[in-house]
């Protein structure tokens, strides 16, 4: 019975790994962001904090975004889930939480199948009190 459970468990692990990308085996490509700094300027408290980082796959292989980490009060709303073809333009959409007054100095870190990882994307600006 123990051997049967071990075989089933091993089979499940192998099945789960089939569709996953392996960063060590994916060919490297290049990426070019329209801008690596997103400047909110002065934005009122409670305003819509949705913005995008636009980029282009400038290499010869599909671009795969593995992970995106956020060090801020923001959510990653969307990122390319499928590989981005050479020459294709895509975006990473974020939402900064504008409920707190003060400066915006944050970083989002992107990992992809490129030579120089990670890519730091910066957010800057200031959340100011709402004018009533």
Beta strands, then each sheet from edge to edge (+ up, - down):
strand 1: 31-33
strand 2: 37-44
strand 3: 50-57
strand 4: 65-70
strand 5: 74-78
strand 6: 89-96
strand 7: 102-112
strand 8: 119-128
sheet 1: 1+ 3- 6+ 5-
sheet 2: 2+ 8+ 7- 4+
end
